[in-house]
């Protein structure tokens, strides 16, 4: 499902929606993107799609999310921990953090 022209106060932009949903929100500056993305109680994951490596690096360090993917989404590696940020998730999974739960 693709939702376009979504406003910042729309529930689709404010809450974690678990399902095949993509919201499209227009922006003018990268700073606006960071401010809007971080203005949330949640931060499970974020995705940055761009042709510009500098933009990708800048955004990935400024977004407050447990995982930030660049030009991909939902890729996991057993060696890298995964978990949310702020009110998202329940700690860390995978990596040495995941193994610690069994000891």
Secondary structure by P-SEA (a helix, b strand, c coil): cccccccccccccccccccbbbbbbbbccaaaaaaaaaccccccccccccccaaaaaaaaaacccccccccccccccccccccccccccccccccaaaaaaac
